[in-house]
Amino acid sequence: MLKKTQYICGICGYVYDGEDFSKEDESYRCPLCDHDIHAFHERSFEHEVNLATDEYHQVIKEANKK
Ligand SMILES: [Zn+2]
């Protein structure tokens, strides 16, 4: 069961794929939609259960492929 905290772009759904999001500086931009770091928000898989929208399910599917 994954419990790792992830960061996701609230605009396009891109899941941060780097080492440590907290170490990224203000100049970090979403590689997909080019929004700035403030578009990202913290999320956890546990939390997803309560946010059972199609969009979130898609994101989890993508994340589990890795
Ligand atoms: Zn994005």
N, CA, C, O and the ligand as a Tripos MOL2 file, in Angstrom:
@<TRIPOS>MOLECULE
protein
  265   263    67     0     0
PROTEIN
NO_CHARGES

@<TRIPOS>ATOM
      1 N           0.8500   -1.2020    0.0000 N.3       1 MET1
      2 CA          0.0000    0.0000    0.0000 C.3       1 MET1
      3 C           0.8870    1.2530    0.0000 C.2       1 MET1
      4 O           1.7330    1.4320    0.8770 O.2       1 MET1
      5 N           0.6820    2.0840   -0.9660 N.am      2 LEU2
      6 CA          1.4840    3.3020   -1.0540 C.3       2 LEU2
      7 C           0.9850    4.3540   -0.0780 C.2       2 LEU2
      8 O          -0.2130    4.6260    0.0050 O.2       2 LEU2
      9 N           1.9040    4.9290    0.6470 N.am      3 LYS3
     10 CA          1.5210    5.9880    1.5720 C.3       3 LYS3
     11 C           2.3090    7.2600    1.3300 C.2       3 LYS3
     12 O           2.1860    8.2430    2.0610 O.2       3 LYS3
     13 N           3.1040    7.2170    0.3070 N.am      4 LYS4
     14 CA          3.9570    8.3540    0.0020 C.3       4 LYS4
     15 C           3.1360    9.5820   -0.3740 C.2       4 LYS4
     16 O           2.1650    9.5020   -1.1260 O.2       4 LYS4
     17 N           3.5420   10.6860    0.1560 N.am      5 THR5
     18 CA          2.8830   11.9330   -0.2140 C.3       5 THR5
     19 C           3.3370   12.3530   -1.6020 C.2       5 THR5
     20 O           4.5280   12.3310   -1.9120 O.2       5 THR5
     21 N           2.3980   12.7270   -2.4150 N.am      6 GLN6
     22 CA          2.7570   13.1950   -3.7390 C.3       6 GLN6
     23 C           2.2630   14.6120   -3.9250 C.2       6 GLN6
     24 O           1.4280   15.1110   -3.1720 O.2       6 GLN6
     25 N           2.8040   15.2410   -4.9470 N.am      7 TYR7
     26 CA          2.3600   16.5710   -5.3030 C.3       7 TYR7
     27 C           1.8230   16.5150   -6.7140 C.2       7 TYR7
     28 O           2.4330   15.9380   -7.6150 O.2       7 TYR7
     29 N           0.6730   17.1270   -6.8830 N.am      8 ILE8
     30 CA          0.0170   17.0500   -8.1770 C.3       8 ILE8
     31 C          -0.3350   18.4420   -8.6680 C.2       8 ILE8
     32 O          -0.7150   19.3170   -7.8910 O.2       8 ILE8
     33 N          -0.2010   18.6250   -9.9580 N.am      9 CYS9
     34 CA         -0.5860   19.8990  -10.5590 C.3       9 CYS9
     35 C          -2.1050   19.9890  -10.5740 C.2       9 CYS9
     36 O          -2.7860   19.1260  -11.1280 O.2       9 CYS9
     37 N          -2.6190   21.0330   -9.9660 N.am     10 GLY10
     38 CA         -4.0640   21.2000   -9.8940 C.3      10 GLY10
     39 C          -4.6780   21.6280  -11.2170 C.2      10 GLY10
     40 O          -5.9000   21.6320  -11.3650 O.2      10 GLY10
     41 N          -3.8480   21.9840  -12.1680 N.am     11 ILE11
     42 CA         -4.3410   22.4350  -13.4680 C.3      11 ILE11
     43 C          -4.5190   21.2630  -14.4300 C.2      11 ILE11
     44 O          -5.5860   21.0910  -15.0190 O.2      11 ILE11
     45 N          -3.4620   20.4580  -14.5860 N.am     12 CYS12
     46 CA         -3.5010   19.4110  -15.6110 C.3      12 CYS12
     47 C          -3.4510   18.0010  -15.0190 C.2      12 CYS12
     48 O          -3.6390   17.0240  -15.7430 O.2      12 CYS12
     49 N          -3.2000   17.8860  -13.7130 N.am     13 GLY13
     50 CA         -3.1680   16.5640  -13.1040 C.3      13 GLY13
     51 C          -1.8170   15.8940  -13.1320 C.2      13 GLY13
     52 O          -1.6900   14.7360  -12.7340 O.2      13 GLY13
     53 N          -0.8120   16.5970  -13.5910 N.am     14 TYR14
     54 CA          0.5430   16.0300  -13.6180 C.3      14 TYR14
     55 C           1.0170   15.7240  -12.1960 C.2      14 TYR14
     56 O           0.8960   16.5590  -11.3000 O.2      14 TYR14
     57 N           1.5500   14.5360  -12.0030 N.am     15 VAL15
     58 CA          2.0880   14.1550  -10.7040 C.3      15 VAL15
     59 C           3.5870   14.4120  -10.6940 C.2      15 VAL15
     60 O           4.3210   13.9250  -11.5540 O.2      15 VAL15
     61 N           4.0200   15.1690   -9.7260 N.am     16 TYR16
     62 CA          5.4350   15.5050   -9.6050 C.3      16 TYR16
     63 C           6.2910   14.2380   -9.5570 C.2      16 TYR16
     64 O           6.0000   13.3020   -8.8120 O.2      16 TYR16
     65 N           7.3510   14.2290  -10.3690 N.am     17 ASP17
     66 CA          8.1190   13.0150  -10.5940 C.3      17 ASP17
     67 C           9.5710   13.1460  -10.1440 C.2      17 ASP17
     68 O          10.3950   12.2810  -10.4380 O.2      17 ASP17
     69 N           9.8800   14.2180   -9.4380 N.am     18 GLY18
     70 CA         11.2700   14.4550   -9.0530 C.3      18 GLY18
     71 C          11.6050   13.8610   -7.6990 C.2      18 GLY18
     72 O          10.8410   13.0750   -7.1370 O.2      18 GLY18
     73 N          12.7360   14.2440   -7.2000 N.am     19 GLU19
     74 CA         13.2390   13.6970   -5.9440 C.3      19 GLU19
     75 C          12.4250   14.1660   -4.7430 C.2      19 GLU19
     76 O          11.9150   13.3600   -3.9650 O.2      19 GLU19
     77 N          12.3180   15.4490   -4.6140 N.am     20 ASP20
     78 CA         11.7130   16.0070   -3.4030 C.3      20 ASP20
     79 C          11.0870   17.3580   -3.7210 C.2      20 ASP20
     80 O          11.7760   18.3560   -3.9310 O.2      20 ASP20
     81 N           9.7920   17.3560   -3.7490 N.am     21 PHE21
     82 CA          9.0900   18.5700   -4.1660 C.3      21 PHE21
     83 C           9.4160   19.7570   -3.2610 C.2      21 PHE21
     84 O           9.4800   20.8980   -3.7200 O.2      21 PHE21
     85 N           9.6190   19.4850   -1.9920 N.am     22 SER22
     86 CA          9.8650   20.5730   -1.0460 C.3      22 SER22
     87 C          11.1980   21.2700   -1.3070 C.2      22 SER22
     88 O          11.4520   22.3620   -0.8000 O.2      22 SER22
     89 N          12.0530   20.6150   -2.1120 N.am     23 LYS23
     90 CA         13.3470   21.2230   -2.4300 C.3      23 LYS23
     91 C          13.3090   22.0100   -3.7370 C.2      23 LYS23
     92 O          14.2730   22.6860   -4.0950 O.2      23 LYS23
     93 N          12.1990   21.9140   -4.4350 N.am     24 GLU24
     94 CA         12.0810   22.7020   -5.6630 C.3      24 GLU24
     95 C          11.9060   24.1740   -5.2940 C.2      24 GLU24
     96 O          11.2600   24.5120   -4.3020 O.2      24 GLU24
     97 N          12.4880   25.0220   -6.1050 N.am     25 ASP25
     98 CA         12.3430   26.4390   -5.8030 C.3      25 ASP25
     99 C          11.1860   27.0580   -6.5860 C.2      25 ASP25
    100 O          10.4780   26.3780   -7.3290 O.2      25 ASP25
    101 N          11.0200   28.3330   -6.4030 N.am     26 GLU26
    102 CA          9.8800   29.0610   -6.9780 C.3      26 GLU26
    103 C           9.8620   29.0320   -8.5030 C.2      26 GLU26
    104 O           8.8380   29.3080   -9.1270 O.2      26 GLU26
    105 N          11.0070   28.6940   -9.0930 N.am     27 SER27
    106 CA         11.0650   28.7270  -10.5520 C.3      27 SER27
    107 C          10.5860   27.4210  -11.1820 C.2      27 SER27
    108 O          10.4720   27.3230  -12.4040 O.2      27 SER27
    109 N          10.3060   26.4200  -10.3500 N.am     28 TYR28
    110 CA          9.8190   25.1520  -10.8940 C.3      28 TYR28
    111 C           8.4840   25.3570  -11.5940 C.2      28 TYR28
    112 O           7.5990   26.0500  -11.0900 O.2      28 TYR28
    113 N           8.3560   24.7460  -12.7590 N.am     29 ARG29
    114 CA          7.1080   24.8630  -13.5150 C.3      29 ARG29
    115 C           6.6450   23.4770  -13.9270 C.2      29 ARG29
    116 O           7.4480   22.5750  -14.1680 O.2      29 ARG29
    117 N           5.3450   23.3330  -14.0020 N.am     30 CYS30
    118 CA          4.7880   22.0720  -14.4560 C.3      30 CYS30
    119 C           5.2610   21.7800  -15.8760 C.2      30 CYS30
    120 O           5.0770   22.6130  -16.7630 O.2      30 CYS30
    121 N           5.8690   20.6130  -16.1130 N.am     31 PRO31
    122 CA          6.3770   20.2800  -17.4420 C.3      31 PRO31
    123 C           5.2750   20.0720  -18.4790 C.2      31 PRO31
    124 O           5.5390   20.1120  -19.6810 O.2      31 PRO31
    125 N           4.0690   19.8560  -18.0310 N.am     32 LEU32
    126 CA          2.9770   19.6250  -18.9750 C.3      32 LEU32
    127 C           2.2460   20.9120  -19.3500 C.2      32 LEU32
    128 O           2.0620   21.2070  -20.5310 O.2      32 LEU32
    129 N           1.8350   21.6680  -18.3470 N.am     33 CYS33
    130 CA          0.9990   22.8320  -18.6530 C.3      33 CYS33
    131 C           1.7010   24.1500  -18.3700 C.2      33 CYS33
    132 O           1.1510   25.2180  -18.6380 O.2      33 CYS33
    133 N           2.9220   24.0800  -17.8230 N.am     34 ASP34
    134 CA          3.7510   25.2620  -17.6160 C.3      34 ASP34
    135 C           3.1990   26.2370  -16.5790 C.2      34 ASP34
    136 O           3.5680   27.4110  -16.5680 O.2      34 ASP34
    137 N           2.3310   25.7570  -15.7220 N.am     35 HIS35
    138 CA          1.9280   26.6070  -14.6070 C.3      35 HIS35
    139 C           3.0150   26.5810  -13.5420 C.2      35 HIS35
    140 O           3.8210   25.6520  -13.4840 O.2      35 HIS35
    141 N           3.0280   27.6050  -12.7040 N.am     36 ASP36
    142 CA          4.1170   27.6740  -11.7210 C.3      36 ASP36
    143 C           3.8730   26.7430  -10.5340 C.2      36 ASP36
    144 O           2.8580   26.0490  -10.4650 O.2      36 ASP36
    145 N           4.8050   26.7470   -9.6240 N.am     37 ILE37
    146 CA          4.8310   25.7970   -8.5130 C.3      37 ILE37
    147 C           3.5890   25.8960   -7.6410 C.2      37 ILE37
    148 O           3.2200   24.9420   -6.9560 O.2      37 ILE37
    149 N           2.9590   27.0390   -7.6730 N.am     38 HIS38
    150 CA          1.7850   27.2340   -6.8190 C.3      38 HIS38
    151 C           0.5570   26.4770   -7.3230 C.2      38 HIS38
    152 O          -0.4430   26.3590   -6.6150 O.2      38 HIS38
    153 N           0.6400   25.9730   -8.5330 N.am     39 ALA39
    154 CA         -0.4680   25.1640   -9.0560 C.3      39 ALA39
    155 C          -0.4810   23.7720   -8.4190 C.2      39 ALA39
    156 O          -1.4840   23.0610   -8.4760 O.2      39 ALA39
    157 N           0.6450   23.3960   -7.8130 N.am     40 PHE40
    158 CA          0.7570   22.0600   -7.2230 C.3      40 PHE40
    159 C           0.2120   22.0210   -5.8030 C.2      40 PHE40
    160 O           0.3380   22.9790   -5.0410 O.2      40 PHE40
    161 N          -0.3800   20.9190   -5.4780 N.am     41 HIS41
    162 CA         -0.8120   20.7440   -4.0970 C.3      41 HIS41
    163 C          -0.4970   19.3380   -3.6160 C.2      41 HIS41
    164 O          -0.3740   18.3980   -4.4020 O.2      41 HIS41
    165 N          -0.3750   19.2290   -2.3370 N.am     42 GLU42
    166 CA         -0.0110   17.9680   -1.7040 C.3      42 GLU42
    167 C          -1.1920   17.0110   -1.7270 C.2      42 GLU42
    168 O          -2.3460   17.4180   -1.5920 O.2      42 GLU42
    169 N          -0.8850   15.7550   -1.8970 N.am     43 ARG43
    170 CA         -1.9610   14.7790   -1.8400 C.3      43 ARG43
    171 C          -1.3930   13.4500   -1.3640 C.2      43 ARG43
    172 O          -0.1940   13.2010   -1.4880 O.2      43 ARG43
    173 N          -2.2330   12.6160   -0.8320 N.am     44 SER44
    174 CA         -1.7950   11.2860   -0.4210 C.3      44 SER44
    175 C          -2.7940   10.2750   -0.9510 C.2      44 SER44
    176 O          -3.9440   10.6100   -1.2350 O.2      44 SER44
    177 N          -2.3520    9.0500   -1.0790 N.am     45 PHE45
    178 CA         -3.2370    8.0290   -1.6220 C.3      45 PHE45
    179 C          -4.3750    7.7060   -0.6600 C.2      45 PHE45
    180 O          -5.4880    7.3900   -1.0820 O.2      45 PHE45
    181 N          -4.0920    7.7860    0.6030 N.am     46 GLU46
    182 CA         -5.1530    7.5390    1.5740 C.3      46 GLU46
    183 C          -6.3160    8.4900    1.3800 C.2      46 GLU46
    184 O          -7.4870    8.1230    1.4870 O.2      46 GLU46
    185 N          -5.9490    9.7140    1.0930 N.am     47 HIS47
    186 CA         -6.9440   10.7530    0.9280 C.3      47 HIS47
    187 C          -7.8130   10.5220   -0.2990 C.2      47 HIS47
    188 O          -8.9770   10.9190   -0.3390 O.2      47 HIS47
    189 N          -7.2230    9.8700   -1.2990 N.am     48 GLU48
    190 CA         -7.9160    9.6820   -2.5650 C.3      48 GLU48
    191 C          -9.2320    8.9360   -2.4150 C.2      48 GLU48
    192 O         -10.1800    9.1780   -3.1630 O.2      48 GLU48
    193 N          -9.2860    8.0470   -1.4660 N.am     49 VAL49
    194 CA        -10.4780    7.2430   -1.2700 C.3      49 VAL49
    195 C         -11.6990    8.1240   -1.0550 C.2      49 VAL49
    196 O         -12.8170    7.7870   -1.4440 O.2      49 VAL49
    197 N         -11.4470    9.2540   -0.4290 N.am     50 ASN50
    198 CA        -12.5420   10.1730   -0.1490 C.3      50 ASN50
    199 C         -12.8190   11.1410   -1.2940 C.2      50 ASN50
    200 O         -13.7890   11.8980   -1.2680 O.2      50 ASN50
    201 N         -11.9620   11.1000   -2.2810 N.am     51 LEU51
    202 CA        -12.1210   12.0040   -3.4150 C.3      51 LEU51
    203 C         -12.3480   11.1860   -4.6720 C.2      51 LEU51
    204 O         -11.6060   11.2930   -5.6490 O.2      51 LEU51
    205 N         -13.3700   10.3820   -4.6250 N.am     52 ALA52
    206 CA        -13.5730    9.3860   -5.6620 C.3      52 ALA52
    207 C         -14.1910    9.9610   -6.9310 C.2      52 ALA52
    208 O         -15.3110    9.6130   -7.3060 O.2      52 ALA52
    209 N         -13.4550   10.8320   -7.5710 N.am     53 THR53
    210 CA        -13.9050   11.3250   -8.8570 C.3      53 THR53
    211 C         -13.1680   10.5920   -9.9590 C.2      53 THR53
    212 O         -12.1110   10.0090   -9.7140 O.2      53 THR53
    213 N         -13.6960   10.6110  -11.1430 N.am     54 ASP54
    214 CA        -13.0370    9.9390  -12.2650 C.3      54 ASP54
    215 C         -11.6400   10.4940  -12.4800 C.2      54 ASP54
    216 O         -10.7040    9.7530  -12.7830 O.2      54 ASP54
    217 N         -11.5120   11.7820  -12.3230 N.am     55 GLU55
    218 CA        -10.2310   12.4190  -12.5570 C.3      55 GLU55
    219 C          -9.1770   11.8640  -11.6030 C.2      55 GLU55
    220 O          -8.0590   11.5620  -12.0210 O.2      55 GLU55
    221 N          -9.5170   11.7330  -10.3600 N.am     56 TYR56
    222 CA         -8.5600   11.2350   -9.3780 C.3      56 TYR56
    223 C          -8.2380    9.7670   -9.6130 C.2      56 TYR56
    224 O          -7.0970    9.3430   -9.4310 O.2      56 TYR56
    225 N          -9.2170    9.0060  -10.0080 N.am     57 HIS57
    226 CA         -8.9680    7.6050  -10.3140 C.3      57 HIS57
    227 C          -7.9700    7.4670  -11.4560 C.2      57 HIS57
    228 O          -7.1120    6.5850  -11.4420 O.2      57 HIS57
    229 N          -8.0900    8.3310  -12.4240 N.am     58 GLN58
    230 CA         -7.1720    8.3130  -13.5530 C.3      58 GLN58
    231 C          -5.7580    8.6060  -13.0870 C.2      58 GLN58
    232 O          -4.8040    7.9650  -13.5260 O.2      58 GLN58
    233 N          -5.6290    9.5670  -12.2060 N.am     59 VAL59
    234 CA         -4.3120    9.9590  -11.7030 C.3      59 VAL59
    235 C          -3.6840    8.8060  -10.9360 C.2      59 VAL59
    236 O          -2.4880    8.5500  -11.0760 O.2      59 VAL59
    237 N          -4.4610    8.1190  -10.1400 N.am     60 ILE60
    238 CA         -3.9460    6.9950   -9.3540 C.3      60 ILE60
    239 C          -3.4820    5.8900  -10.2920 C.2      60 ILE60
    240 O          -2.4380    5.2770  -10.0700 O.2      60 ILE60
    241 N          -4.2550    5.6390  -11.3320 N.am     61 LYS61
    242 CA         -3.8860    4.6200  -12.3040 C.3      61 LYS61
    243 C          -2.5360    4.9430  -12.9230 C.2      61 LYS61
    244 O          -1.6760    4.0710  -13.0510 O.2      61 LYS61
    245 N          -2.3590    6.1960  -13.3050 N.am     62 GLU62
    246 CA         -1.0970    6.6190  -13.8970 C.3      62 GLU62
    247 C           0.0520    6.4440  -12.9080 C.2      62 GLU62
    248 O           1.1330    5.9790  -13.2700 O.2      62 GLU62
    249 N          -0.1930    6.8170  -11.6760 N.am     63 ALA63
    250 CA          0.8600    6.7620  -10.6600 C.3      63 ALA63
    251 C           1.2740    5.3230  -10.3800 C.2      63 ALA63
    252 O           2.4450    5.0500  -10.1160 O.2      63 ALA63
    253 N           0.3340    4.4220  -10.4360 N.am     64 ASN64
    254 CA          0.6120    3.0260  -10.1040 C.3      64 ASN64
    255 C           1.3520    2.2980  -11.2190 C.2      64 ASN64
    256 O           1.8650    1.1990  -11.0080 O.2      64 ASN64
    257 N           1.4100    2.8980  -12.3920 N.am     65 LYS65
    258 CA          2.1290    2.2840  -13.5060 C.3      65 LYS65
    259 C           3.6220    2.2740  -13.2570 C.2      65 LYS65
    260 O           4.3420    1.4370  -13.8010 O.2      65 LYS65
    261 N           4.0960    3.2120  -12.4250 N.am     66 LYS66
    262 CA          5.5330    3.3670  -12.2460 C.3      66 LYS66
    263 C           6.1040    2.3360  -11.2960 C.2      66 LYS66
    264 O           7.3080    2.3330  -11.0390 O.2      66 LYS66
    265 ZN          0.2110   21.1560  -14.8970 Zn       67 ZN67
@<TRIPOS>BOND
     1     1     2 1
     2     2     3 1
     3     3     4 2
     4     3     5 am
     5     5     6 1
     6     6     7 1
     7     7     8 2
     8     7     9 am
     9     9    10 1
    10    10    11 1
    11    11    12 2
    12    11    13 am
    13    13    14 1
    14    14    15 1
    15    15    16 2
    16    15    17 am
    17    17    18 1
    18    18    19 1
    19    19    20 2
    20    19    21 am
    21    21    22 1
    22    22    23 1
    23    23    24 2
    24    23    25 am
    25    25    26 1
    26    26    27 1
    27    27    28 2
    28    27    29 am
    29    29    30 1
    30    30    31 1
    31    31    32 2
    32    31    33 am
    33    33    34 1
    34    34    35 1
    35    35    36 2
    36    35    37 am
    37    37    38 1
    38    38    39 1
    39    39    40 2
    40    39    41 am
    41    41    42 1
    42    42    43 1
    43    43    44 2
    44    43    45 am
    45    45    46 1
    46    46    47 1
    47    47    48 2
    48    47    49 am
    49    49    50 1
    50    50    51 1
    51    51    52 2
    52    51    53 am
    53    53    54 1
    54    54    55 1
    55    55    56 2
    56    55    57 am
    57    57    58 1
    58    58    59 1
    59    59    60 2
    60    59    61 am
    61    61    62 1
    62    62    63 1
    63    63    64 2
    64    63    65 am
    65    65    66 1
    66    66    67 1
    67    67    68 2
    68    67    69 am
    69    69    70 1
    70    70    71 1
    71    71    72 2
    72    71    73 am
    73    73    74 1
    74    74    75 1
    75    75    76 2
    76    75    77 am
    77    77    78 1
    78    78    79 1
    79    79    80 2
    80    79    81 am
    81    81    82 1
    82    82    83 1
    83    83    84 2
    84    83    85 am
    85    85    86 1
    86    86    87 1
    87    87    88 2
    88    87    89 am
    89    89    90 1
    90    90    91 1
    91    91    92 2
    92    91    93 am
    93    93    94 1
    94    94    95 1
    95    95    96 2
    96    95    97 am
    97    97    98 1
    98    98    99 1
    99    99   100 2
   100    99   101 am
   101   101   102 1
   102   102   103 1
   103   103   104 2
   104   103   105 am
   105   105   106 1
   106   106   107 1
   107   107   108 2
   108   107   109 am
   109   109   110 1
   110   110   111 1
   111   111   112 2
   112   111   113 am
   113   113   114 1
   114   114   115 1
   115   115   116 2
   116   115   117 am
   117   117   118 1
   118   118   119 1
   119   119   120 2
   120   119   121 am
   121   121   122 1
   122   122   123 1
   123   123   124 2
   124   123   125 am
   125   125   126 1
   126   126   127 1
   127   127   128 2
   128   127   129 am
   129   129   130 1
   130   130   131 1
   131   131   132 2
   132   131   133 am
   133   133   134 1
   134   134   135 1
   135   135   136 2
   136   135   137 am
   137   137   138 1
   138   138   139 1
   139   139   140 2
   140   139   141 am
   141   141   142 1
   142   142   143 1
   143   143   144 2
   144   143   145 am
   145   145   146 1
   146   146   147 1
   147   147   148 2
   148   147   149 am
   149   149   150 1
   150   150   151 1
   151   151   152 2
   152   151   153 am
   153   153   154 1
   154   154   155 1
   155   155   156 2
   156   155   157 am
   157   157   158 1
   158   158   159 1
   159   159   160 2
   160   159   161 am
   161   161   162 1
   162   162   163 1
   163   163   164 2
   164   163   165 am
   165   165   166 1
   166   166   167 1
   167   167   168 2
   168   167   169 am
   169   169   170 1
   170   170   171 1
   171   171   172 2
   172   171   173 am
   173   173   174 1
   174   174   175 1
   175   175   176 2
   176   175   177 am
   177   177   178 1
   178   178   179 1
   179   179   180 2
   180   179   181 am
   181   181   182 1
   182   182   183 1
   183   183   184 2
   184   183   185 am
   185   185   186 1
   186   186   187 1
   187   187   188 2
   188   187   189 am
   189   189   190 1
   190   190   191 1
   191   191   192 2
   192   191   193 am
   193   193   194 1
   194   194   195 1
   195   195   196 2
   196   195   197 am
   197   197   198 1
   198   198   199 1
   199   199   200 2
   200   199   201 am
   201   201   202 1
   202   202   203 1
   203   203   204 2
   204   203   205 am
   205   205   206 1
   206   206   207 1
   207   207   208 2
   208   207   209 am
   209   209   210 1
   210   210   211 1
   211   211   212 2
   212   211   213 am
   213   213   214 1
   214   214   215 1
   215   215   216 2
   216   215   217 am
   217   217   218 1
   218   218   219 1
   219   219   220 2
   220   219   221 am
   221   221   222 1
   222   222   223 1
   223   223   224 2
   224   223   225 am
   225   225   226 1
   226   226   227 1
   227   227   228 2
   228   227   229 am
   229   229   230 1
   230   230   231 1
   231   231   232 2
   232   231   233 am
   233   233   234 1
   234   234   235 1
   235   235   236 2
   236   235   237 am
   237   237   238 1
   238   238   239 1
   239   239   240 2
   240   239   241 am
   241   241   242 1
   242   242   243 1
   243   243   244 2
   244   243   245 am
   245   245   246 1
   246   246   247 1
   247   247   248 2
   248   247   249 am
   249   249   250 1
   250   250   251 1
   251   251   252 2
   252   251   253 am
   253   253   254 1
   254   254   255 1
   255   255   256 2
   256   255   257 am
   257   257   258 1
   258   258   259 1
   259   259   260 2
   260   259   261 am
   261   261   262 1
   262   262   263 1
   263   263   264 2
@<TRIPOS>SUBSTRUCTURE
     1 MET1         2 RESIDUE 1 A MET
     2 LEU2         6 RESIDUE 1 A LEU
     3 LYS3        10 RESIDUE 1 A LYS
     4 LYS4        14 RESIDUE 1 A LYS
     5 THR5        18 RESIDUE 1 A THR
     6 GLN6        22 RESIDUE 1 A GLN
     7 TYR7        26 RESIDUE 1 A TYR
     8 ILE8        30 RESIDUE 1 A ILE
     9 CYS9        34 RESIDUE 1 A CYS
    10 GLY10       38 RESIDUE 1 A GLY
    11 ILE11       42 RESIDUE 1 A ILE
    12 CYS12       46 RESIDUE 1 A CYS
    13 GLY13       50 RESIDUE 1 A GLY
    14 TYR14       54 RESIDUE 1 A TYR
    15 VAL15       58 RESIDUE 1 A VAL
    16 TYR16       62 RESIDUE 1 A TYR
    17 ASP17       66 RESIDUE 1 A ASP
    18 GLY18       70 RESIDUE 1 A GLY
    19 GLU19       74 RESIDUE 1 A GLU
    20 ASP20       78 RESIDUE 1 A ASP
    21 PHE21       82 RESIDUE 1 A PHE
    22 SER22       86 RESIDUE 1 A SER
    23 LYS23       90 RESIDUE 1 A LYS
    24 GLU24       94 RESIDUE 1 A GLU
    25 ASP25       98 RESIDUE 1 A ASP
    26 GLU26      102 RESIDUE 1 A GLU
    27 SER27      106 RESIDUE 1 A SER
    28 TYR28      110 RESIDUE 1 A TYR
    29 ARG29      114 RESIDUE 1 A ARG
    30 CYS30      118 RESIDUE 1 A CYS
    31 PRO31      122 RESIDUE 1 A PRO
    32 LEU32      126 RESIDUE 1 A LEU
    33 CYS33      130 RESIDUE 1 A CYS
    34 ASP34      134 RESIDUE 1 A ASP
    35 HIS35      138 RESIDUE 1 A HIS
    36 ASP36      142 RESIDUE 1 A ASP
    37 ILE37      146 RESIDUE 1 A ILE
    38 HIS38      150 RESIDUE 1 A HIS
    39 ALA39      154 RESIDUE 1 A ALA
    40 PHE40      158 RESIDUE 1 A PHE
    41 HIS41      162 RESIDUE 1 A HIS
    42 GLU42      166 RESIDUE 1 A GLU
    43 ARG43      170 RESIDUE 1 A ARG
    44 SER44      174 RESIDUE 1 A SER
    45 PHE45      178 RESIDUE 1 A PHE
    46 GLU46      182 RESIDUE 1 A GLU
    47 HIS47      186 RESIDUE 1 A HIS
    48 GLU48      190 RESIDUE 1 A GLU
    49 VAL49      194 RESIDUE 1 A VAL
    50 ASN50      198 RESIDUE 1 A ASN
    51 LEU51      202 RESIDUE 1 A LEU
    52 ALA52      206 RESIDUE 1 A ALA
    53 THR53      210 RESIDUE 1 A THR
    54 ASP54      214 RESIDUE 1 A ASP
    55 GLU55      218 RESIDUE 1 A GLU
    56 TYR56      222 RESIDUE 1 A TYR
    57 HIS57      226 RESIDUE 1 A HIS
    58 GLN58      230 RESIDUE 1 A GLN
    59 VAL59      234 RESIDUE 1 A VAL
    60 ILE60      238 RESIDUE 1 A ILE
    61 LYS61      242 RESIDUE 1 A LYS
    62 GLU62      246 RESIDUE 1 A GLU
    63 ALA63      250 RESIDUE 1 A ALA
    64 ASN64      254 RESIDUE 1 A ASN
    65 LYS65      258 RESIDUE 1 A LYS
    66 LYS66      262 RESIDUE 1 A LYS
    67 ZN67       265 GROUP 0 **** ****
